[in-house]
């Protein structure tokens, strides 16, 4: 299973590549697979260097909040690292 964390578009160059910010980590991704217009400030979901979907700011903020809650619970030992792993017995 792939977990895509919403990434905020912070820059778009002339070759249709966007610099995105994913929880403080910046990377370049191509926007070539997204049909609708993408602008600086929009949120996208990415997979192996490709922006796959544009999502609303509200969806992005909800998803990031949930991710942060899970990360905090793991940090505090409330969730085991293997919890949810189908190979874990």
C-alpha positions in Angstrom: 0.0 0.0 0.0 1.2 3.5 -0.8 0.6 6.4 1.5 0.7 9.8 -0.3 1.1 12.8 1.9 -0.3 16.0 0.5 2.4 18.2 -0.9 2.1 22.0 -1.3 3.2 23.5 -4.6 5.8 26.2 -3.9 7.1 26.8 -7.4 6.4 25.8 -11.0 9.0 26.1 -13.8 8.7 26.6 -17.5 9.0 22.8 -18.1 5.9 22.0 -16.0 7.9 20.8 -13.0 6.8 21.8 -9.6 8.8 22.2 -6.4 6.6 20.8 -3.7 6.9 20.9 0.1 6.0 17.6 1.8 6.1 18.1 5.6 9.2 20.4 5.2 11.0 18.3 2.6 11.2 19.9 -0.8 11.4 18.0 -4.1 10.7 18.4 -7.8 7.9 16.5 -9.4 6.3 16.7 -12.9 2.8 18.0 -13.4 2.4 16.3 -16.8 -0.2 13.7 -15.5 -2.6 16.3 -14.1 -5.2 17.5 -16.5 -6.5 20.5 -14.5 -4.4 23.6 -13.9 -2.1 23.6 -10.9 -0.9 26.8 -9.4 1.5 27.8 -6.6 -0.3 27.2 -3.3 -2.2 24.2 -4.5 -1.9 20.7 -2.9 -1.1 17.6 -4.9 -0.6 13.9 -4.2 2.6 12.5 -5.6 3.9 9.1 -6.5 7.5 8.4 -7.7 8.1 11.9 -9.0 4.7 12.4 -10.6 1.9 14.6 -9.3 -1.1 12.4 -9.7 -4.0 14.4 -8.2 -4.8 17.9 -7.1 -6.7 18.0 -3.8 -8.4 20.8 -1.9 -6.6 22.7 0.8 -9.2 21.3 3.3 -8.5 17.7 2.3 -4.8 18.3 2.5 -5.0 19.9 5.9 -7.2 17.1 7.2 -4.8 14.4 5.9 -1.7 16.2 7.3 -3.4 16.5 10.7 -4.2 12.8 10.7 -0.6 11.9 9.6 0.8 14.1 12.4 -1.5 12.4 15.0 -0.3 8.9 13.9 3.3 10.0 14.0 2.9 11.5 17.4 1.2 8.3 18.7 4.0 6.2 17.3 6.6 8.5 18.9 4.8 8.2 22.3 4.6 4.4 22.0 0.8 4.4 21.7 1.1 2.6 18.3 3.5 -0.2 17.6 5.7 0.2 14.5 4.3 -3.1 13.2 0.6 -2.4 13.9 -1.4 -2.8 10.7 1.4 -4.8 9.0 -0.3 -7.9 7.5 3.0 -9.8 7.9 3.2 -9.1 11.6 2.0 -12.0 13.8 
